[in-house]
Amino acid sequence: MGATTVAVLGSTGSIGTQTLEVMRAEPDRFRAIALGANSSVSELAAQAAEFKPAAVGIGDPGLVRELRAALPAGVEVLAGPDAFADLAGRADVVVNGVVGFAGLGVTLAALRAGRRLALANKESLIAAGPLVQPLRAVPGAELIPVDSEHSALHQCLAGQASAPERLILTGSGGPFRGRGAAALREVTVADALAHPTWSMGPKITVDSSTLMNKGLEVIEAHELFGVDYDQIDVVIQPQSVIHSMVTFADGSTVAQLSLPDMRLPIGYALAYPERIGTPFGAIDWSAMGSLTFELPDTDTFGCLNLAYEAGRTGGTAPAWLNAANEEAVAAFLDGRLRWHEIATVIDSAMQHHDGAAADSVDAVIAADRAGRCRAADAVVGIRS
């Protein structure tokens, strides 16, 4: 059997570069035939020189000439908003590492083409879950989550004949764990980006600091595994060694443990149902100390409750929430919003949700646009 072909979309981001590390470790097993980045021309060209894909995509069409000049001869170049979706139909496995709502097109295209989707872009599933679900029934289509928590749940549920009683999503608590609201009023962007255990991109790192990342993961778990929101719990596990757990009706709890290393869930998604041979995240049990647990402080970290509320509301509410959060986080990273105001902006935006159904791509796009507009208005209102 030949090597598994892989399209890495968002190849210059955190998930993309770590995917290429996994592929470097097992070069006979995986072959990159497509790479895609939004605007990082030099890094994308360097990746193409090393991995020799048949095609690359660039999100910004204005960079095509610069990219062509930097690429090895014979590499096809696609550009613009549809480039990544086109590339998603060309490989056995599609790694969706595109950041934010922009990853929706890749998710839909990969599943429509009957490919295995290694999904790191949780926003597309959260915003458009009702559109994604029927595509999972396309012959050949398969969705394997790359998020460490959902990969853990997938591993805990694999081969189980009984439905789970509860899903328990664990989280590190982020850089502000244990700090009250008063102590967080003047935290900086640098403070929010100083994650204690994971190395991630800025947007997801800020989401981790507010616990919105965990809230989005609750919605994603509901969509992935069909479990009711009342059966999904969040527990803080500061060491980031237990990545999630599943409890069954007989009282048994199954957990997945490893050191915090995103290359493990990436490798799991690439090789499933087999496993890669490189032990990313392996634990030295002789050196492992205590594993501790806490309940999340939802009074200080209000984004978690906002996500549960949006998930239970359903329809386009999760899309609206995701859009408002992206807008609020961007404002924080730009210095236009303080950290503790992120939840305030999202809550304000959600008060205007129109109750629309997520029954088409146009409806989801409209909800995304409206959520951003309401959040942008809330940011201006706070600053005025």
C-alpha positions in Angstrom: 0.0 0.0 0.0 1.3 3.5 -0.9 1.7 6.5 1.3 -1.4 8.3 2.6 -1.8 11.5 0.7 -2.4 14.6 2.8 -3.6 18.2 2.1 -2.4 20.5 4.8 -4.5 23.7 4.7 -3.3 26.4 7.0 0.1 24.8 6.6 2.1 27.8 8.0 0.0 28.1 11.3 0.5 26.2 14.5 -1.5 23.1 13.5 -0.1 23.1 10.0 3.6 23.2 11.0 3.1 20.5 13.6 1.3 18.3 11.0 4.4 18.7 8.8 6.5 17.7 11.8 4.5 14.5 12.1 4.9 13.8 8.4 8.7 14.4 8.7 8.9 11.8 11.4 7.1 9.2 9.2 8.1 10.1 5.6 7.2 6.7 4.2 3.7 6.8 5.6 2.5 10.2 4.6 2.9 12.4 1.5 1.9 16.0 1.3 0.3 16.7 -2.1 -1.3 20.1 -1.3 -0.4 22.9 1.0 -2.2 26.1 1.7 -1.7 29.4 3.6 -3.4 32.7 3.7 -0.5 35.1 3.2 2.8 33.6 4.4 4.5 33.4 1.0 8.1 32.7 2.1 7.2 30.1 4.6 4.8 28.4 2.2 7.4 28.4 -0.5 9.9 26.8 1.9 7.5 24.1 2.8 6.8 23.4 -0.9 10.5 23.1 -1.6 10.8 20.5 1.2 7.6 18.5 0.7 7.2 18.9 -3.1 3.4 19.0 -3.3 1.6 19.0 -6.6 -0.3 22.2 -5.7 -0.3 25.0 -3.2 -3.0 27.5 -2.4 -2.7 31.1 -1.3 -5.7 32.9 0.3 -4.6 36.4 -0.8 -4.8 36.5 -4.7 -2.6 39.6 -4.7 0.3 37.4 -3.6 0.2 34.9 -6.5 3.0 36.5 -8.6 5.3 36.6 -5.5 4.5 33.0 -4.6 5.0 31.7 -8.2 8.5 33.3 -8.3 9.4 31.6 -5.0 8.1 28.1 -5.8 9.9 25.2 -7.4 9.1 24.7 -11.1 5.9 22.7 -11.9 3.9 23.4 -8.7 0.3 24.4 -9.5 -0.8 27.6 -7.7 -4.5 28.2 -6.7 -5.5 31.5 -5.2 -8.5 33.2 -3.6 -11.4 32.2 -1.4 -12.1 28.9 -3.2 -8.5 27.7 -3.4 -8.5 25.7 -0.2 -11.8 24.1 -0.9 -10.5 23.0 -4.3 -7.4 21.5 -2.7 -9.5 19.7 -0.1 -10.8 17.3 -2.7 -7.4 16.1 -3.8 -6.0 14.1 -0.9 -6.8 11.0 1.2 -6.7 13.1 4.4 -7.5 16.8 4.6 -6.0 18.7 7.6 -8.1 21.8 8.2 -5.8 24.1 10.2 -7.4 27.3 8.9 -8.1 29.7 11.7 -11.6 30.8 12.4 -14.8 30.9 10.4 -12.8 31.0 7.2 -12.3 27.2 7.6 -15.9 26.4 6.9 -15.4 26.0 3.1 -12.6 23.4 3.7 -14.8 21.4 6.1 -17.7 21.2 3.7 -15.6 20.5 0.6 -13.6 17.7 2.2 -16.7 15.9 3.4 -18.5 16.4 0.2 -15.6 14.8 -1.6 -15.7 11.8 0.6 -12.3 12.5 2.3 -11.1 12.0 5.8 -11.2 15.4 7.5 -8.7 15.9 10.3 -10.5 18.9 11.8 -8.6 21.4 13.9 -10.9 24.3 12.8 -13.6 23.9 15.5 -15.3 27.1 14.4 -16.7 25.6 11.2 -18.3 22.8 13.0 -19.6 25.1 15.7 -21.0 27.7 13.3 -22.4 25.2 10.8 -23.0 22.0 12.6 -26.5 21.4 11.0 -24.8 21.7 7.6 -21.9 19.5 8.4 -23.8 16.6 9.9 -25.5 15.3 6.8 -22.2 15.4 4.9 -20.7 13.0 7.4 -22.9 10.3 5.7 -21.2 10.8 2.3 -19.5 7.6 1.2 -15.9 7.8 2.3 -16.3 10.9 4.4 -14.9 10.7 7.9 -14.4 13.4 10.5 -11.6 12.8 13.0 -11.1 15.7 15.5 -7.6 17.1 16.0 -8.4 19.2 19.0 -6.7 17.4 21.9 -9.9 17.1 24.0 -12.1 15.8 21.2 -9.3 13.5 20.0 -9.2 12.1 23.6 -13.0 11.6 23.6 -12.8 9.9 20.2 -10.1 7.5 21.5 -12.1 6.8 24.7 -15.2 6.0 22.6 -13.5 3.9 19.9 -14.8 0.4 20.0 -17.4 1.0 22.7 -20.8 -0.6 22.0 -22.5 1.4 24.8 -23.5 5.0 24.6 -21.6 7.4 27.0 -23.3 8.6 30.1 -21.2 11.7 30.3 -18.5 13.4 28.4 -15.9 15.3 30.6 -13.9 17.9 28.8 -10.7 18.8 30.7 -8.9 22.1 30.4 -5.7 23.7 31.9 -7.6 26.7 33.2 -5.4 29.0 31.1 -2.9 31.6 32.3 -5.4 33.2 34.7 -6.6 30.1 36.6 -7.3 30.9 40.2 -7.4 34.7 39.8 -10.6 36.6 40.6 -12.3 39.2 38.5 -10.7 42.2 40.3 -7.2 40.9 39.6 -7.9 40.5 35.9 -9.1 44.0 35.1 -5.7 45.2 34.0 -4.1 42.1 32.4 -2.3 42.7 29.1 -2.2 40.9 25.8 1.2 39.4 26.7 -0.3 38.1 30.0 -3.2 36.4 28.1 -0.8 34.8 25.5 1.4 33.3 28.3 -0.3 29.9 28.3 1.1 27.6 31.0 1.1 24.3 29.1 0.3 24.6 25.4 1.9 26.5 22.5 -0.9 27.7 20.2 -1.7 30.6 18.0 -2.8 33.9 19.5 -6.6 33.7 18.9 -7.0 30.2 20.5 -4.6 31.2 23.3 -6.8 34.2 24.2 -9.8 31.9 24.0 -8.1 29.6 26.5 -7.6 32.5 28.8 -11.3 33.4 28.8 -12.5 29.7 28.8 -14.3 30.5 25.6 -12.2 27.8 24.0 -13.6 25.3 26.4 -17.1 26.6 25.7 -16.6 26.2 22.0 -15.4 22.7 22.7 -18.6 21.9 24.5 -20.6 22.8 21.4 -18.2 20.9 19.2 -18.5 17.8 21.5 -22.3 18.0 21.2 -22.0 18.1 17.4 -19.3 15.4 17.1 -20.7 12.8 19.4 -24.4 13.6 19.6 -24.5 13.9 23.4 -26.9 16.4 25.1 -25.5 19.5 26.7 -26.7 18.3 30.1 -24.3 15.3 29.7 -21.2 17.4 28.9 -19.1 18.6 31.8 -16.0 20.8 32.0 -13.3 20.1 34.6 -10.0 22.0 35.1 -7.0 19.7 35.0 -4.0 22.1 35.4 -1.3 19.7 34.4 -2.9 19.1 30.9 -2.1 15.4 31.1 -5.7 14.0 31.2 -7.1 15.4 27.9 -10.7 14.3 28.4 -12.8 11.4 29.9 -15.9 9.5 29.2 -18.2 8.0 31.9 -20.4 5.0 31.1 -23.7 3.9 32.8 -21.9 1.2 34.9 -19.8 3.9 36.6 -16.6 3.3 34.6 -14.6 6.3 33.5 -12.2 6.0 30.5 -9.6 8.7 30.1 -6.8 9.5 27.6 -3.5 10.6 29.0 -0.4 12.0 27.5 1.9 15.0 27.8 0.6 18.1 26.1 1.8 17.7 22.5 -0.6 18.5 19.6 1.4 16.2 17.4 -0.2 13.2 19.1 -3.8 14.0 18.1 -2.6 15.1 14.7 -0.9 11.8 14.2 -3.9 9.9 15.5 -6.1 11.7 12.9 -3.7 11.0 10.0 -3.2 7.3 10.7 -6.7 6.3 12.1 -7.7 3.6 12.7 -4.1 2.7 13.1 -1.5 4.6 15.1 1.7 6.3 14.2 5.0 4.8 15.4 6.4 8.1 16.9 5.6 8.5 20.6 4.7 12.1 20.8 3.5 13.0 24.3 4.7 9.8 25.9 4.6 10.0 29.7 7.6 9.0 32.0 5.5 7.7 34.8 8.5 7.5 37.1 8.7 11.3 37.0 5.0 12.1 36.9 3.7 14.0 39.9 0.2 14.7 41.1 -2.8 15.1 38.8 -5.3 17.6 40.2 -8.8 18.7 39.3 -10.9 21.9 39.9 -14.3 23.1 38.8 -14.2 26.1 36.4 -14.9 29.6 37.9 -17.8 30.6 35.7 -18.4 33.9 37.6 -15.0 35.2 36.6 -14.8 33.3 33.2 -18.3 34.0 31.9 -17.6 32.9 28.3 -18.1 29.3 29.3 -21.8 29.9 30.3 -22.4 32.0 27.2 -21.3 29.1 25.0 -23.6 26.6 26.8 -26.5 29.1 26.4 -25.8 29.4 22.6 -25.4 25.7 22.2 -28.7 25.0 23.9 -30.4 27.8 21.8 -29.2 26.1 18.7 -29.9 27.3 15.1 -27.5 30.1 14.2 -26.8 31.0 17.9 -23.4 29.2 17.9 -22.4 30.9 14.7 -23.4 34.3 16.1 -21.5 33.5 19.3 -18.4 32.4 17.4 -18.4 35.5 15.2 -18.9 37.8 18.2 -16.0 36.1 20.0 -13.7 36.4 17.0 -14.5 40.1 16.8 -14.0 40.7 20.5 -10.7 38.8 20.6 -9.4 40.7 17.6 -10.3 44.0 19.4 -8.4 42.8 22.5 -5.4 41.8 20.5 -5.4 45.2 18.7 -5.6 47.0 22.1 -9.2 48.3 21.5 -10.7 46.2 24.3 -9.6 45.1 27.8 -9.5 41.4 28.6 -12.4 41.5 31.1 -14.6 43.2 28.5 -14.5 40.3 26.0 -17.3 38.5 27.7 -19.3 41.7 28.0 -19.1 42.3 24.2 -20.1 38.7 23.4 -23.0 38.9 25.8 -24.2 42.2 24.3 -24.0 40.7 20.8 -25.9 37.6 21.8 -28.8 39.7 23.1 -29.6 40.6 19.5 -29.6 37.0 18.1 -32.6 36.8 15.8 -33.3 33.1 16.3 -32.7 32.1 12.7 -32.1 28.5 11.7 -28.8 27.3 10.4 -30.4 25.7 7.3 -28.1 27.0 4.6 -24.6 28.3 4.1 -26.1 31.7 3.4 -27.9 31.6 6.7 -24.7 30.8 8.5 -22.8 33.5 6.7 -25.5 36.0 7.5 -25.4 35.0 11.2 -21.6 35.3 11.2 -21.8 38.8 9.6 -24.5 39.9 12.1 -22.7 38.6 15.1 -19.6 40.5 14.1 -21.5 43.7 13.5 -23.2 43.5 16.9 -19.9 42.8 18.6 -18.1 45.6 16.8 -20.9 48.0 17.9 -20.5 46.8 21.4 -16.7 47.5 21.3 -17.4 51.0 20.1 -20.0 51.5 22.8 -17.6 50.5 25.5 -14.8 52.8 24.3 -17.1 55.8 23.7 
